[in-house]
Amino acid sequence: MDANNPKKLLDLAVQSLLSHESAALQALEDIPRDLFIPLFIAAFDGGHKDILSEIVKVWPFYCLLFGPLIVQEPQHELLKAMIENFPVCPPKNSASRTPKLRILDLRQDTDCRTTCPEISIKSPFCFYSCTYSDHSIAKIEEQICFENSGSMIQSPRPVELLVDLSLDGSLMEKEFLILLMNKIKESSGSLHICCRDLQVDKLCGCKCTLNFLDLKCVDQFSVDRGSLSDITSVLSRMAHLESLSLFKVTFRSLSGKVFKKFLGHLRRMESLKELNLSSFYLKNNLDRVLRVLPPVLDFLYLPFCDLSYRDFRFLAQCPQASRLKLLNLSNNAMYWDDFEPFNALLGNLSDTLQHLEINHCLIGDSAMSSLIPALIRCTHLRVLGFASNPITMPVLANVMNSLTTLKKLKIVIYPIPVHCYERWHFQGSLDRRKLAIVQLQLKAMLQIAERNDMNWITYTE
């Protein structure tokens, strides 16, 4: 054994504890603090449920963050065990040590560590603690200090559980929600469930669940199928959204009260950086949505929105869309002769745009050729998708020759040239032999351009 290698000694100590679980469970309160983090990681990776349950009870730090740990379906039982044993109440035995763990963060984040550095021992701090909810540790302790100044009354010890939720109606989701609600009851009001990323499938079936969540915490909200009326009601309880994604939303009219309320809520979202409105009918009304958005928008998705020439013309002049990093306009027909508004839009975004998708837009040869000068000015572009557009092989080759000058561009999703179809884009009419020849030609062109780092891919039927 190399006594001069502390890491090796630490790993050996952890493995020794895990191989003798009963002894480890008895020794947890006495082991050095430095051993807890590697022991926690190894216990989770090895599926040691009992040890994880006890680690949570005696965790010697203010916060416990899942961070870069990979959580797959078999590990869900481990998560449940940790939640069940998360100490949310003071110990019943006065002789027992008060738990130090106040914040349990079960979200996956590759950029964070297992616990935050202890900047101050007297007032511990977590970079990921809740800042918006009235039930957060910070808000409650501030209120307690104000109410109990000069008083000896022992106040409840607030704790936080940070989770991302996907409400999809599955049995696993229902069991997890029951666990959370039981934990809230156990805490007698001291536990705050802080959900930052909320994804909902079929909003109409999730209203009861949403009632027990404090939606002020949510910064990413996604709904797949729901009425705009119900969505507007939920948005009224949110104030700090950074990302809003709405798919297949139903509403009666763009001139009705519900849509106007929706715009009013968008106007309040001063931190919004990402907006995704998929299958959201906006023909000739895109300006009403974009005008109320903050100028800091980074990601804009507008597929299947039936956008008109008028909408594209406004988009090219809109300050809210002048600094986008990602723009998805797929499945909006662009069959007009004048592409100047779209060219102007690409010119405005040339310094920031990294990801552009214009798939299924009925862009033909002349339109695609006119876009080339604007595209090659987008020097930060990394991903380009223009699949399923009626392009001929000569134009596709011209596009490739032009785009190989963009050194940051790595992924291109291209359309299958029209000569590869008996009837363009009809099911079953693709000639795969012709497609194989096209793929060989493109591969050879990339080699000649010395751009083997570029990945040109397409979609077949």
C-alpha positions as CSV (number, residue, x, y, z in Angstrom):
1,M,0.0,0.0,0.0
2,D,1.3,3.5,-1.0
3,A,0.9,5.6,2.2
4,N,1.9,8.7,0.2
5,N,-1.2,8.5,-2.0
6,P,-4.1,9.9,0.0
7,K,-6.6,9.3,-2.8
8,K,-5.8,5.6,-2.9
9,L,-6.1,5.3,0.9
10,L,-9.5,7.1,0.8
11,D,-10.7,4.7,-1.9
12,L,-9.6,1.7,0.1
13,A,-11.4,3.0,3.2
14,V,-14.6,3.6,1.2
15,Q,-14.5,0.1,-0.3
16,S,-13.8,-1.4,3.1
17,L,-16.9,0.3,4.6
18,L,-19.1,-0.8,1.6
19,S,-18.0,-4.4,1.9
20,H,-18.9,-4.5,5.6
21,E,-22.4,-2.8,5.5
22,S,-23.4,-3.6,9.1
23,A,-20.2,-2.2,10.5
24,A,-20.4,0.8,8.2
25,L,-24.0,1.6,9.4
26,Q,-22.8,1.6,13.1
27,A,-19.7,3.7,12.3
28,L,-21.4,6.5,10.2
29,E,-21.7,9.0,13.1
30,D,-18.0,8.6,13.9
31,I,-16.3,8.6,10.4
32,P,-14.3,11.7,9.3
33,R,-16.3,14.3,7.3
34,D,-13.8,14.0,4.4
35,L,-15.0,10.4,3.9
36,F,-18.7,11.2,3.4
37,I,-18.6,12.5,-0.1
38,P,-16.6,9.6,-1.7
39,L,-18.7,7.2,0.4
40,F,-21.9,8.7,-0.8
41,I,-20.9,8.6,-4.5
42,A,-19.6,5.0,-4.2
43,A,-22.7,3.9,-2.3
44,F,-25.0,5.4,-4.9
45,D,-23.1,3.9,-7.8
46,G,-23.0,0.5,-6.1
47,G,-26.7,0.6,-5.1
48,H,-26.2,0.4,-1.4
49,K,-29.7,1.5,-0.3
50,D,-29.3,1.0,3.4
51,I,-26.1,3.0,3.6
52,L,-27.5,5.8,1.5
53,S,-30.6,6.0,3.9
54,E,-28.3,6.4,6.9
55,I,-25.9,8.8,5.1
56,V,-28.8,11.2,4.5
57,K,-29.6,11.2,8.3
58,V,-26.1,12.0,9.5
59,W,-24.8,14.0,6.5
60,P,-22.3,16.5,8.0
61,F,-22.8,19.3,5.5
62,Y,-25.5,21.9,4.9
63,C,-26.5,20.6,1.4
64,L,-26.3,17.4,-0.5
65,L,-26.4,17.8,-4.3
66,F,-26.7,15.0,-6.8
67,G,-24.8,17.0,-9.4
68,P,-23.1,14.8,-12.0
69,L,-24.4,11.5,-10.7
70,I,-26.3,9.6,-13.5
71,V,-29.7,8.5,-12.4
72,Q,-31.3,5.7,-14.4
73,E,-34.5,3.7,-13.7
74,P,-32.9,1.2,-11.3
75,Q,-31.6,4.0,-9.1
76,H,-35.2,5.4,-8.5
77,E,-35.5,3.2,-5.5
78,L,-32.4,4.8,-4.1
79,L,-33.8,8.3,-4.6
80,K,-37.0,7.2,-2.8
81,A,-35.0,5.8,0.1
82,M,-33.1,9.1,0.4
83,I,-36.3,11.2,0.4
84,E,-37.9,8.9,3.0
85,N,-34.9,9.3,5.3
86,F,-34.3,13.0,4.7
87,P,-34.6,14.5,8.2
88,V,-37.4,17.1,8.0
89,C,-38.2,17.3,11.8
90,P,-36.0,17.9,14.9
91,P,-35.0,14.6,16.6
92,K,-37.5,13.4,19.2
93,N,-34.7,12.4,21.5
94,S,-33.1,15.6,22.9
95,A,-29.8,13.7,23.3
96,S,-29.6,13.1,19.5
97,R,-27.6,15.3,17.4
98,T,-29.5,17.9,15.3
99,P,-29.2,17.0,11.6
100,K,-27.0,19.4,9.6
101,L,-28.5,18.6,6.2
102,R,-31.0,21.3,5.2
103,I,-31.0,21.1,1.4
104,L,-31.3,17.9,-0.6
105,D,-31.0,18.5,-4.3
106,L,-32.0,15.5,-6.5
107,R,-31.6,17.3,-9.8
108,Q,-28.9,16.3,-12.2
109,D,-26.3,19.0,-13.0
110,T,-22.9,18.1,-14.4
111,D,-21.5,21.5,-13.4
112,C,-22.1,21.3,-9.6
113,R,-20.3,19.3,-6.9
114,T,-21.8,17.0,-4.2
115,T,-21.9,19.8,-1.7
116,C,-21.1,23.6,-1.7
117,P,-17.9,24.9,-0.2
118,E,-18.3,26.1,3.4
119,I,-17.6,29.8,3.1
120,S,-18.8,30.5,6.6
121,I,-19.3,28.0,9.4
122,K,-21.6,30.4,11.4
123,S,-24.1,30.9,8.5
124,P,-23.8,28.0,6.0
125,F,-24.8,28.7,2.5
126,C,-25.9,26.7,-0.6
127,F,-25.6,28.2,-4.1
128,Y,-28.7,26.3,-5.2
129,S,-31.1,27.1,-2.4
130,C,-34.5,28.5,-3.3
131,T,-34.7,32.3,-3.6
132,Y,-38.2,33.0,-4.8
133,S,-40.7,31.1,-2.6
134,D,-42.1,32.4,0.6
135,H,-41.5,28.9,2.0
136,S,-37.8,28.9,1.2
137,I,-35.2,28.6,4.0
138,A,-34.0,32.1,3.4
139,K,-37.4,33.7,3.6
140,I,-38.6,31.7,6.6
141,E,-35.5,32.3,8.6
142,E,-35.7,36.0,7.8
143,Q,-39.3,36.0,9.0
144,I,-38.4,34.0,12.2
145,C,-35.6,36.4,13.1
146,F,-38.0,39.3,12.8
147,E,-40.8,37.7,14.8
148,N,-38.7,36.0,17.5
149,S,-36.3,38.9,18.1
150,G,-35.8,38.8,21.9
151,S,-37.9,35.7,22.2
152,M,-36.7,32.2,23.4
153,I,-39.3,30.3,21.4
154,Q,-37.9,27.4,19.4
155,S,-39.1,27.8,15.8
156,P,-39.4,25.0,13.2
157,R,-36.3,24.2,11.2
158,P,-37.1,24.8,7.5
159,V,-35.6,22.4,5.0
160,E,-35.7,22.2,1.2
161,L,-36.0,19.3,-1.3
162,L,-35.1,20.3,-4.9
163,V,-36.6,18.2,-7.7
164,D,-37.4,18.3,-11.4
165,L,-40.8,16.9,-12.1
166,S,-42.3,15.3,-15.2
167,L,-46.1,14.8,-14.8
168,D,-46.8,12.2,-17.4
169,G,-49.5,10.1,-15.6
170,S,-47.2,7.1,-15.2
171,L,-47.3,4.8,-12.2
172,M,-43.8,5.8,-11.3
173,E,-44.8,9.5,-11.3
174,K,-47.9,8.8,-9.1
175,E,-45.8,6.9,-6.6
176,F,-43.2,9.6,-6.5
177,L,-45.9,12.3,-5.9
178,I,-47.5,10.3,-3.1
179,L,-44.0,10.0,-1.5
180,L,-43.6,13.8,-1.7
181,M,-47.0,14.6,-0.2
182,N,-46.4,12.1,2.7
183,K,-43.0,13.8,3.3
184,I,-44.7,17.2,3.4
185,K,-47.2,15.9,6.0
186,E,-44.4,14.4,8.1
187,S,-42.6,17.7,8.2
188,S,-45.6,19.6,9.6
189,G,-44.9,22.5,7.2
190,S,-41.1,22.7,7.6
191,L,-40.4,21.1,4.2
192,H,-40.4,23.2,1.0
193,I,-40.6,21.2,-2.3
194,C,-38.7,23.4,-4.8
195,C,-39.4,22.4,-8.4
196,R,-37.3,24.3,-10.9
197,D,-38.1,22.2,-14.1
198,L,-41.7,21.2,-14.5
199,Q,-42.9,19.2,-17.5
200,V,-46.5,18.4,-18.0
201,D,-48.2,16.0,-20.3
202,K,-52.0,16.7,-20.6
203,L,-52.4,19.6,-18.4
204,C,-56.1,18.9,-17.7
205,G,-55.1,15.8,-15.7
206,C,-52.5,17.5,-13.5
207,K,-54.4,20.3,-11.8
208,C,-54.6,18.7,-8.4
209,T,-50.8,18.0,-8.4
210,L,-50.0,21.6,-9.4
211,N,-52.0,22.9,-6.4
212,F,-49.5,21.5,-3.9
213,L,-46.5,22.9,-5.7
214,D,-45.2,26.5,-5.2
215,L,-44.9,27.5,-8.8
216,K,-42.9,30.6,-8.0
217,C,-39.8,28.4,-8.0
218,V,-40.3,27.1,-11.5
219,D,-37.9,28.5,-14.1
220,Q,-38.5,25.9,-16.8
221,F,-42.1,25.0,-17.8
222,S,-43.2,22.7,-20.5
223,V,-46.7,21.6,-21.5
224,D,-47.6,19.0,-24.1
225,R,-51.3,19.3,-24.9
226,G,-53.5,21.7,-22.9
227,S,-55.9,24.5,-23.4
228,L,-54.5,28.0,-23.4
229,S,-57.0,28.9,-20.7
230,D,-55.6,26.3,-18.3
231,I,-52.0,27.3,-19.2
232,T,-52.8,30.9,-18.5
233,S,-54.1,30.0,-15.0
234,V,-50.9,28.2,-14.3
235,L,-48.7,31.0,-15.6
236,S,-50.4,33.5,-13.3
237,R,-48.6,31.7,-10.4
238,M,-45.2,31.9,-12.1
239,A,-43.0,35.0,-12.1
240,H,-39.4,33.9,-12.9
241,L,-39.6,31.7,-15.9
242,E,-36.5,31.4,-18.0
243,S,-37.9,28.8,-20.4
244,L,-41.5,28.2,-21.6
245,S,-42.4,25.4,-24.0
246,L,-45.9,24.9,-25.3
247,F,-46.9,22.0,-27.6
248,K,-50.3,21.5,-29.2
249,V,-52.1,24.2,-27.3
250,T,-55.8,24.8,-28.1
251,F,-57.6,28.1,-28.0
252,R,-60.5,29.6,-29.8
253,S,-59.3,33.0,-31.1
254,L,-56.2,35.2,-31.3
255,S,-58.5,38.1,-30.5
256,G,-60.1,36.6,-27.5
257,K,-59.6,37.4,-23.8
258,V,-57.6,34.2,-23.1
259,F,-55.0,35.1,-25.7
260,K,-54.7,38.6,-24.3
261,K,-54.2,37.3,-20.8
262,F,-51.5,34.9,-22.1
263,L,-49.7,37.9,-23.7
264,G,-50.0,39.8,-20.3
265,H,-48.3,36.9,-18.5
266,L,-45.5,36.8,-21.2
267,R,-45.0,40.5,-20.6
268,R,-44.2,39.8,-16.9
269,M,-41.5,37.2,-17.7
270,E,-38.5,39.5,-17.6
271,S,-36.1,36.6,-17.3
272,L,-37.4,34.6,-20.2
273,K,-34.5,33.3,-22.4
274,E,-36.2,30.4,-24.3
275,L,-39.7,30.3,-25.9
276,N,-41.0,27.3,-27.7
277,L,-44.4,27.5,-29.4
278,S,-44.9,24.4,-31.4
279,S,-48.2,23.8,-33.3
280,F,-49.3,27.2,-32.0
281,Y,-51.3,29.0,-34.7
282,L,-49.9,32.5,-35.1
283,K,-50.5,33.5,-38.7
284,N,-50.2,37.3,-39.0
285,N,-49.9,37.6,-35.2
286,L,-46.3,36.8,-34.4
287,D,-45.7,40.5,-33.7
288,R,-48.1,40.5,-30.8
289,V,-46.2,37.7,-29.1
290,L,-42.7,39.0,-29.8
291,R,-43.4,42.6,-28.8
292,V,-44.0,41.6,-25.2
293,L,-40.9,39.5,-24.8
294,P,-37.7,40.6,-23.1
295,P,-34.8,41.6,-25.3
296,V,-32.6,38.9,-23.8
297,L,-34.2,36.0,-25.7
298,D,-31.6,33.3,-26.7
299,F,-33.7,30.4,-28.0
300,L,-36.8,30.7,-30.2
301,Y,-38.8,27.7,-31.5
302,L,-41.7,28.4,-33.9
303,P,-42.4,25.1,-35.8
304,F,-45.9,24.4,-37.1
305,C,-47.0,28.0,-36.4
306,D,-48.3,28.7,-40.0
307,L,-46.2,31.9,-40.1
308,S,-46.9,34.3,-43.0
309,Y,-44.6,36.5,-45.1
310,R,-45.8,39.4,-42.8
311,D,-44.6,37.5,-39.8
312,F,-41.2,36.9,-41.3
313,R,-40.9,40.5,-42.2
314,F,-41.6,41.5,-38.6
315,L,-39.2,38.9,-37.3
316,A,-36.4,40.5,-39.3
317,Q,-37.0,43.9,-37.7
318,C,-37.8,42.7,-34.1
319,P,-35.3,43.6,-31.4
320,Q,-36.4,40.7,-29.3
321,A,-35.1,38.3,-32.0
322,S,-31.8,40.2,-32.8
323,R,-29.5,38.2,-30.5
324,L,-30.8,34.6,-30.9
325,K,-28.5,31.7,-30.5
326,L,-31.1,29.2,-31.7
327,L,-33.9,29.7,-34.2
328,N,-36.3,26.9,-35.3
329,L,-38.7,27.8,-38.1
330,S,-39.4,24.3,-39.4
331,N,-42.7,23.4,-40.9
332,N,-43.7,26.9,-41.9
333,A,-44.2,27.2,-45.7
334,M,-41.8,29.7,-47.3
335,Y,-43.0,29.5,-50.9
336,W,-42.9,33.3,-51.6
337,D,-40.5,34.8,-54.2
338,D,-39.0,37.6,-52.0
339,F,-36.6,36.1,-49.4
340,E,-35.2,39.5,-48.4
341,P,-36.8,39.5,-44.9
342,F,-35.3,36.1,-44.1
343,N,-32.0,37.2,-45.5
344,A,-32.1,40.3,-43.4
345,L,-33.0,38.2,-40.3
346,L,-29.9,36.0,-40.9
347,G,-27.8,39.1,-41.3
348,N,-29.0,40.4,-37.9
349,L,-28.2,37.1,-36.3
350,S,-24.8,36.6,-38.0
351,D,-22.9,37.4,-34.7
352,T,-24.9,35.2,-32.4
353,L,-26.7,32.4,-34.3
354,Q,-25.4,28.9,-33.5
355,H,-28.3,26.6,-34.4
356,L,-30.8,27.1,-37.3
357,E,-33.6,24.8,-38.4
358,I,-35.7,25.4,-41.5
359,N,-36.8,21.8,-42.2
360,H,-40.0,21.1,-44.2
361,C,-40.4,24.8,-45.3
362,L,-40.9,24.2,-49.1
363,I,-37.7,26.1,-49.8
364,G,-36.8,25.5,-53.5
365,D,-33.6,25.9,-55.5
366,S,-33.8,29.7,-56.1
367,A,-34.7,30.5,-52.5
368,M,-31.9,28.2,-51.1
369,S,-29.4,29.8,-53.5
370,S,-30.4,33.2,-52.3
371,L,-29.8,32.3,-48.7
372,I,-26.2,31.1,-49.2
373,P,-24.6,34.5,-48.8
374,A,-26.5,35.2,-45.6
375,L,-25.7,31.7,-44.2
376,I,-22.0,32.0,-44.7
377,R,-21.9,35.2,-42.7
378,C,-23.2,33.3,-39.7
379,T,-19.7,32.4,-38.6
380,H,-20.8,31.0,-35.2
381,L,-23.2,28.5,-36.7
382,R,-22.7,24.9,-35.4
383,V,-25.9,23.1,-36.4
384,L,-28.0,23.7,-39.6
385,G,-31.1,21.7,-40.5
386,F,-32.8,22.3,-43.8
387,A,-34.1,18.7,-44.4
388,S,-37.2,17.8,-46.5
389,N,-37.1,20.8,-48.8
390,P,-37.4,20.4,-52.6
391,I,-33.7,20.9,-53.6
392,T,-31.9,19.6,-56.6
393,M,-28.4,18.0,-56.4
394,P,-26.5,20.9,-58.1
395,V,-27.9,23.3,-55.5
396,L,-27.2,20.9,-52.6
397,A,-23.6,20.6,-53.8
398,N,-23.3,24.4,-54.0
399,V,-24.6,24.7,-50.5
400,M,-22.1,22.2,-49.2
401,N,-19.2,23.9,-51.0
402,S,-20.2,27.2,-49.5
403,L,-20.8,25.9,-46.0
404,T,-17.4,24.2,-45.6
405,T,-15.9,27.6,-45.0
406,L,-17.8,27.8,-41.7
407,K,-15.2,26.3,-39.4
408,K,-17.6,26.0,-36.4
409,L,-20.3,24.3,-38.4
410,K,-20.2,20.6,-37.4
411,I,-23.7,19.1,-38.1
412,V,-25.8,19.7,-41.2
413,I,-29.1,17.9,-41.7
414,Y,-29.7,18.1,-45.5
415,P,-32.6,17.3,-47.8
416,I,-32.6,14.3,-50.1
417,P,-32.4,15.8,-53.6
418,V,-35.6,15.6,-55.6
419,H,-34.2,13.3,-58.3
420,C,-34.0,10.5,-55.7
421,Y,-37.8,10.4,-55.6
422,E,-40.2,9.1,-58.3
423,R,-42.6,11.7,-56.9
424,W,-41.0,14.1,-54.4
425,H,-41.5,13.3,-50.8
426,F,-44.3,10.7,-51.4
427,Q,-44.3,7.7,-49.1
428,G,-42.5,4.8,-50.7
429,S,-41.2,6.7,-53.7
430,L,-37.6,7.1,-52.5
431,D,-34.9,5.4,-54.7
432,R,-32.3,4.3,-52.1
433,R,-29.7,3.5,-54.8
434,K,-29.8,7.1,-56.0
435,L,-29.6,8.3,-52.4
436,A,-26.5,6.1,-51.8
437,I,-24.8,7.8,-54.7
438,V,-25.6,11.2,-53.4
439,Q,-24.2,10.3,-50.0
440,L,-20.9,9.1,-51.6
441,Q,-20.7,12.3,-53.6
442,L,-21.1,14.5,-50.5
443,K,-18.6,12.4,-48.6
444,A,-16.0,12.9,-51.4
445,M,-16.7,16.6,-51.4
446,L,-16.1,16.9,-47.7
447,Q,-12.8,15.0,-48.0
448,I,-11.7,17.4,-50.8
449,A,-12.6,20.4,-48.6
450,E,-10.7,18.8,-45.7
451,R,-13.8,18.9,-43.6
452,N,-14.0,15.4,-42.2
453,D,-15.0,17.0,-38.9
454,M,-18.4,17.9,-40.5
455,N,-21.3,15.5,-40.2
456,W,-23.8,15.7,-43.0
457,I,-26.9,13.5,-42.3
458,T,-30.4,13.2,-43.7
459,Y,-33.6,11.5,-42.8
460,T,-35.2,8.7,-44.9
461,E,-38.8,7.5,-44.8
